[in-house]
């Protein structure tokens, strides 16, 4: 059985959300606990069906607290490639 959070996330992503918008939603959902890189990978795999192999490269664009360390347009462009896997 798929959780309501997973259903909501899939609808959000298939509706065209950017990668950073997805991270904002995941961060709000995990509060008050901080969203970690490993948690992002786990959620992408478990809830959106995107493998660690495909998604782990996006982590190089963030520090350990998941704050962007490169241009946000680059993150959304690369993240969009990853998210399209569950949109198709």
C-alpha positions as a printed NumPy array, in Angstrom:
array([[  0.   ,   0.   ,   0.   ],
       [  1.335,   3.426,  -0.993],
       [  1.251,   6.155,   1.653],
       [ -0.629,   9.411,   1.24 ],
       [  2.706,  11.257,   1.381],
       [  4.008,   9.155,  -1.53 ],
       [  0.808,   9.726,  -3.538],
       [  0.95 ,  13.47 ,  -2.879],
       [  4.622,  13.623,  -3.868],
       [  4.008,  11.754,  -7.108],
       [  1.161,  14.106,  -8.04 ],
       [  3.375,  17.089,  -7.212],
       [  6.228,  15.782,  -9.361],
       [  4.063,  14.723, -12.295],
       [  2.468,  18.174, -12.149],
       [  5.814,  19.687, -13.102],
       [  7.452,  20.616,  -9.804],
       [ 11.121,  21.549,  -9.984],
       [ 13.717,  19.591,  -8.064],
       [ 14.137,  22.38 ,  -5.523],
       [ 10.362,  22.574,  -5.021],
       [ 10.379,  18.844,  -4.333],
       [ 13.178,  19.316,  -1.795],
       [ 11.237,  22.111,  -0.097],
       [  8.217,  19.832,   0.208],
       [ 10.329,  16.981,   1.564],
       [ 12.018,  19.306,   4.027],
       [  8.673,  20.577,   5.32 ],
       [  7.403,  17.021,   5.57 ],
       [ 10.41 ,  15.86 ,   7.607],
       [ 10.345,  18.818,  10.024],
       [ 11.421,  19.209,  12.756],
       [ 14.061,  16.664,  11.695],
       [ 16.486,  17.974,   9.095],
       [ 16.334,  16.472,   5.628],
       [ 19.547,  14.536,   4.992],
       [ 21.107,  13.499,   1.698],
       [ 20.44 ,   9.842,   2.478],
       [ 16.793,  10.597,   3.257],
       [ 16.432,  12.328,  -0.121],
       [ 17.827,   9.292,  -1.931],
       [ 15.593,   6.948,   0.057],
       [ 12.447,   8.97 ,  -0.657],
       [ 13.242,   9.282,  -4.351],
       [ 13.657,   5.514,  -4.548],
       [ 10.812,   4.383,  -2.301],
       [  8.193,   6.942,  -3.27 ],
       [  9.058,   7.828,  -6.856],
       [ 10.843,   4.693,  -8.051],
       [ 14.061,   6.521,  -8.948],
       [ 17.128,   4.411,  -8.212],
       [ 20.052,   5.516,  -6.05 ],
       [ 22.28 ,   5.056,  -9.086],
       [ 20.272,   7.617, -11.049],
       [ 19.747,  10.143,  -8.267],
       [ 22.942,  10.156,  -6.223],
       [ 24.816,  12.474,  -8.601],
       [ 22.478,  15.361,  -7.718],
       [ 23.87 ,  15.352,  -4.181],
       [ 27.15 ,  16.868,  -5.387],
       [ 25.222,  20.132,  -5.843],
       [ 24.42 ,  20.39 ,  -2.111],
       [ 26.276,  20.61 ,   1.169],
       [ 25.635,  18.094,   3.949],
       [ 22.607,  20.093,   5.155],
       [ 21.09 ,  19.955,   1.64 ],
       [ 21.8  ,  23.648,   0.959],
       [ 22.605,  24.396,  -2.701],
       [ 26.265,  25.078,  -3.434],
       [ 25.817,  25.657,  -7.189],
       [ 23.44 ,  27.734,  -9.284],
       [ 19.815,  26.757,  -8.625],
       [ 19.114,  26.65 , -12.367],
       [ 21.707,  23.902, -12.749],
       [ 20.12 ,  21.972,  -9.887],
       [ 16.65 ,  22.262, -11.379],
       [ 17.927,  21.324, -14.844],
       [ 19.771,  18.212, -13.623],
       [ 17.039,  17.417, -11.121],
       [ 14.466,  17.712, -13.886],
       [ 16.232,  14.973, -15.82 ],
       [ 15.983,  12.742, -12.761],
       [ 12.35 ,  13.594, -12.011],
       [ 11.279,  12.972, -15.615],
       [ 11.829,   9.281, -14.948],
       [  8.684,   9.194, -12.836],
       [  6.755,  11.609, -15.061],
       [  6.873,   9.356, -18.099]])
